[in-house]
Amino acid sequence: MLLYQHLGDPAPSLAEAWRVLGPDGRLVLADLENDLWAIDCDDPSIVRRMLPAFANTVANPWICRRFRSLLLAAGFSEVSIETHAIVLTNLTDAAFALQAIAGAGVAAGVVTSQQADAWLAEQARRDAEGRLFVVIPAFFACARRREPRTVQEAG
């Protein structure tokens, strides 16, 4: 579930995860970094304007970049981060995301509705030509709840 990008303050949620996990328990987070998408198009300046507007439609658009720091601050250890590219090459899979990006660009006033419509039409053309290319970065964080070592264990 893509949750953390929608939380204005993820610290209480991570504190609760720490509380309910048993000793040596693991927490796995998965989310998308909405400001790092790569989309092939004729005019990259349009995407450069629309992507930040799209990213700002969630409370924490850069949450994945913060996963490591947030988990360490919450007391977790053995934090590891992986990223995987979700590659979309057809409009069936990408349409919802492309429409959301165009809509965010129009709502933010960074492109006109005509520019957004033309961009979406270009993406449909690219799909018909077999050239549609969208990459979405997905981040996965894994951390362990470790209890502090006792004096006997340390000695």
C-alpha positions as CSV (number, residue, x, y, z in Angstrom):
1,M,0.0,0.0,0.0
2,L,1.3,3.4,-0.9
3,L,0.6,5.2,2.3
4,Y,3.5,7.4,3.5
5,Q,3.3,9.9,0.6
6,H,-0.2,10.8,1.9
7,L,0.9,11.5,5.5
8,G,1.8,15.0,6.3
9,D,3.8,13.8,9.3
10,P,4.9,10.2,9.1
11,A,6.6,10.2,12.5
12,P,3.6,9.1,14.6
13,S,2.9,6.2,12.2
14,L,6.4,5.0,12.4
15,A,6.4,5.3,16.2
16,E,3.2,3.2,16.2
17,A,4.9,0.6,13.9
18,W,7.8,0.5,16.4
19,R,5.4,0.0,19.3
20,V,3.4,-2.9,17.8
21,L,6.3,-4.8,16.2
22,G,7.7,-7.5,18.4
23,P,11.4,-7.5,19.3
24,D,13.4,-8.2,16.2
25,G,10.4,-7.5,14.0
26,R,10.7,-6.1,10.5
27,L,8.9,-3.2,8.9
28,V,8.7,-2.9,5.1
29,L,7.6,0.4,3.5
30,A,6.8,0.7,-0.2
31,D,5.9,3.9,-2.0
32,L,6.4,5.9,-5.2
33,E,8.6,9.0,-5.6
34,N,6.3,11.2,-7.7
35,D,8.8,13.8,-8.6
36,L,11.3,11.4,-10.3
37,W,9.2,10.0,-13.1
38,A,10.7,9.8,-16.6
39,I,8.4,10.3,-19.5
40,D,9.5,10.4,-23.1
41,C,7.9,13.2,-25.1
42,D,8.6,15.7,-27.9
43,D,8.8,18.7,-25.5
44,P,10.5,17.9,-22.2
45,S,9.8,21.3,-20.8
46,I,6.1,20.5,-20.5
47,V,6.9,17.4,-18.4
48,R,9.4,19.5,-16.3
49,R,6.5,21.8,-15.5
50,M,3.8,19.2,-14.9
51,L,5.7,16.7,-12.8
52,P,6.3,19.0,-9.8
53,A,2.7,20.0,-9.9
54,F,1.7,16.3,-9.9
55,A,4.1,15.6,-7.1
56,N,2.6,18.3,-5.0
57,T,-0.8,16.6,-5.1
58,V,0.3,14.4,-2.2
59,A,1.3,15.5,1.3
60,N,4.8,14.1,1.1
61,P,6.0,14.0,-2.5
62,W,9.7,13.3,-1.5
63,I,8.8,10.7,1.2
64,C,11.0,7.9,-0.4
65,R,14.1,10.1,-0.2
66,R,13.3,10.4,3.6
67,F,12.7,6.8,4.4
68,R,16.1,6.1,5.7
69,S,16.3,9.1,8.0
70,L,12.7,8.7,9.2
71,L,13.3,5.0,10.1
72,L,16.5,5.7,11.9
73,A,14.9,8.6,13.8
74,A,12.1,6.3,14.8
75,G,14.6,3.9,16.4
76,F,14.8,1.2,13.7
77,S,18.1,-0.4,12.7
78,E,19.4,-2.4,9.8
79,V,17.7,0.0,7.4
80,S,18.0,-0.9,3.8
81,I,16.5,0.8,0.7
82,E,15.9,-0.6,-2.7
83,T,14.5,1.1,-5.8
84,H,12.9,-0.6,-8.8
85,A,11.7,1.0,-12.0
86,I,8.2,0.4,-13.1
87,V,8.4,0.7,-16.8
88,L,5.1,1.4,-18.7
89,T,5.1,1.0,-22.5
90,N,1.4,1.0,-23.3
91,L,-1.4,3.5,-22.8
92,T,-3.6,0.9,-21.1
93,D,-1.2,0.8,-18.1
94,A,-0.1,4.5,-18.2
95,A,-3.4,6.4,-19.1
96,F,-4.5,7.0,-15.5
97,A,-1.1,8.3,-14.4
98,L,-0.6,10.5,-17.6
99,Q,-4.1,12.0,-17.1
100,A,-3.3,12.7,-13.5
101,I,-0.1,14.5,-14.4
102,A,-1.8,16.6,-17.1
103,G,-4.7,17.4,-14.8
104,A,-2.3,18.5,-12.0
105,G,-0.4,20.7,-14.5
106,V,-3.6,22.4,-15.6
107,A,-4.8,22.8,-12.0
108,A,-1.5,24.4,-11.0
109,G,-1.5,26.7,-13.9
110,V,1.8,25.5,-15.3
111,V,0.3,24.4,-18.6
112,T,-3.0,25.3,-20.4
113,S,-5.7,22.7,-20.9
114,Q,-4.8,22.9,-24.6
115,Q,-1.2,22.1,-23.9
116,A,-2.2,19.2,-21.6
117,D,-4.6,17.8,-24.2
118,A,-1.9,18.0,-26.9
119,W,0.6,16.3,-24.6
120,L,-1.9,13.5,-23.9
121,A,-2.7,13.2,-27.6
122,E,1.1,12.9,-28.2
123,Q,1.3,10.1,-25.7
124,A,-1.6,8.3,-27.4
125,R,0.3,8.7,-30.7
126,R,3.4,7.3,-29.1
127,D,1.4,4.4,-27.9
128,A,0.0,3.7,-31.3
129,E,3.6,3.8,-32.7
130,G,4.9,1.5,-30.0
131,R,7.0,4.3,-28.5
132,L,5.3,5.2,-25.3
133,F,7.8,5.2,-22.4
134,V,7.0,6.0,-18.7
135,V,9.2,5.1,-15.8
136,I,8.0,5.3,-12.2
137,P,10.5,4.8,-9.4
138,A,9.2,2.6,-6.6
139,F,11.1,2.6,-3.3
140,F,11.1,-0.2,-0.8
141,A,12.6,0.2,2.7
142,C,13.1,-2.5,5.2
143,A,14.1,-2.0,8.8
144,R,14.3,-4.0,12.0
145,R,13.1,-3.2,15.5
146,R,16.0,-4.0,17.7
147,E,15.8,-3.7,21.4
148,P,18.7,-1.8,23.0
149,R,21.4,-4.2,24.3
150,T,21.4,-4.8,28.0
151,V,24.5,-4.2,30.1
152,Q,25.0,-8.0,30.4
153,E,24.9,-8.4,26.6
154,A,27.3,-5.5,26.1
155,G,29.8,-6.9,28.6
